[in-house]
Amino acid sequence: DEVFIRGKTPMTKQEVRAAALAKLAVKPTDILWDIGAGTGSVSIEMALAAPLGYVYAVECDAAACSLIKQNRDKFHVHNLTLVEGKAPEKLTGLPAPDAVFIGGSKGNLPEIIDAVLTANPSARLCVSAIALETLQTALSSFATHGMTAQITQIAISRSSSVGNLHLMKANNPVFLIVRE
């Protein structure tokens, strides 16, 4: 996590990124969308996992867009395009995705899922949620499309030194909602 340029933009933590990429079963030639890309940490990991594919990082916050560009340059990934603007509007015209990570939706999660499934009805889909309301919205949206969901809750604690002791400090739990 510390190798990413962060600023004040939220970032999907290392363990959650690893789980999300595993859930999405990213292949080397995949076309991937990262919606609500934040710092671009998931986008970078996707681009590295799909060196023969392509990643579209969709983000509407100007400060976050700047971080994505900086991180793209820092990690020397050339298969990542930043799409500046709000989803679902900015998804129109993008190549159909093989897999999609939704890390942020600005309250448009049902419409974003609609747009993803319009672009590719069989896209592999993973939604990240920290709020119970987002979890419920994801489940409802999946059900609307006749999809069942697998939900994984990830609760990570990391050690922190205090003198000669090591204490565990918890991060907020994250839900990953994946279509089955």
Secondary structure by P-SEA (a helix, b strand, c coil): cccccccccccccaaaaaaaaaaacccccccccccccccaaaaaaaaaacccbbbbbbbccaaaaaaaaaaaaaacccccccccccccccccccccccbbbbcccccaaaaaaaaaaaaccccbbbbbbccaaaaaaaaaaaaaacbbbbbbbbbbbbbbbcccbbbbbbccbbbbbbcc
